[in-house]
């Protein structure tokens, strides 16, 4: 079976059209060896049907919904601004509900002004556990420092807290709010440790993707019907925008033709887009979603090239081509690997041109190629470990793994998507490297916890779990506990850095980098959401991208 691939862009003179024998491209590894395979399941989505979602009859009355939403927005704006300063708890509850309903993008300025005013209130005014915990959480989410003492002095002794939390007859909103607040604790604070003794397995909202939980909150009964009506209208409007974005992504992906060639790699354009919506769901962030989705799809393919497909000599040559950003360096590689470089080369160069056109910036190509270079170098280190049969220590593994996680690539793409000024955006990337490092560690550790068993079965390079098992001579469960602790430590570090070191002017865009960790937590929390599509990831695609909320 043969397929012809047409590559457009800068390298068209090098590979204007490539006709490939698919079986040969998938299986060739040279004269003396056979390619490995991860046996990933084929893509489950009908791209043609997904590409037609935004033209369905359901969306014919969307213009009327938008008009109604604008009216409701103005009314609710007044509610936020006019909420009595004598009752800051009500204002905090309103802000919290707006966040959970994923409509905060309508009210960014009003919420910011309200939180600023509440921050000036003495925390001693919040005299019960529920209100103190809500105050602590909302203010910390917005980058304000609040002492944990605001909560600690209200706590019962630990045994009573644990008994209260596990009393199934009691629906205690104070304990639920306390649990959520504890996950805003930073290094050196004891709040988080108390919470984990109460709810050891529950995922806090601070680690979750707000957009993925919005539909559940919208469908619950409320005493604020206007707010929930706006949330329903917003949800369907945003979903329609996402469907249009996805159409563009699928058109790009099918035009590349890579899914027809790379039988060894993951065809996961839909899951990649879902991840991107978890990072930035707001309707105005379409460019971010598009660029991030393209990056993720290429990350998955290149990761598979390094992990299971390429020989060590081929990977050395591929890495050199990326470092030099030169297609001629890839000319002598096998067709499958050469095409993966061409796809990367064309897509990154195209993104640079789009940024210059859309934002009026100078070229950012050196910054884009640098993060891809670092990524490929880190993957090559892992490939050499595999080739030599070397198991690194956990520290050695993570020193390299935070880069091979792709976190720096995703962080730069996110910032380029939301940044307004080129100089300030690059400054934000440089100034927040420790947050990027911690987010990247979370990606890597969540990935390892989800994929380690499958990787062991197919003989891949050791994950963080295997590294620690061999280094410390411990069981798999003990190693998993260690990685869980490292994820927790990274979240604490992120919390402290966001409050104490990220400049106020950068907080609004840095939150999108933190959202990458939240999206990773979702995609890997119940298994490999990229490798295996037919689990929670499939359900979330249906819920967020396909099924609208029923509205009268």
Secondary structure, DSSP 8 states (H G I E B T S, - for coil): -EEEE---SGGGGT-S-EEEEHHHHHHB--SS-B------------HHHHTTGGGSGGGGGHHHHHHHHHHHHHHHHHHHHHS-TT-HHHHHHHHHHHHHTT-GGGSHHHHHHHHHHHHTS-GGG--SHHHHHHHHHHHHHTT----THHHHTT---HHHHHHHHT-TT---HHHHHHHHHHTT--TT-SHHHHHHHH-SS---GGGS-HHHHHHHHHTS--S-HHHHHHHHHHHHHHHHHHHHHHHHHHHHHHHHTHHHH-TTS---HHHHHHHHHHH--SGGGHHHHHHHHHHHHHHHHHHHIIIII--HHHHHHHHHHHHHT-GGGGTTS-HHHHHHHHHHHHHHHHHHHHHHHHH-----HHHHHHHHHHHHHHHHHHHHHHHHT----HHHHHHHHHHHTTHHHHHHHHHHHH-SSHHHHHHHHHHTHHHHHHHHHHHHHHHHHHHHHHHHHTT----HHHHHHHHHT--HHHHHHHHHHHHHHHHHHHHHHHHHTS-HHHHHHHHHHHHHHHHHHHHHTTS-TTT--TTHHHHHHIIIII------
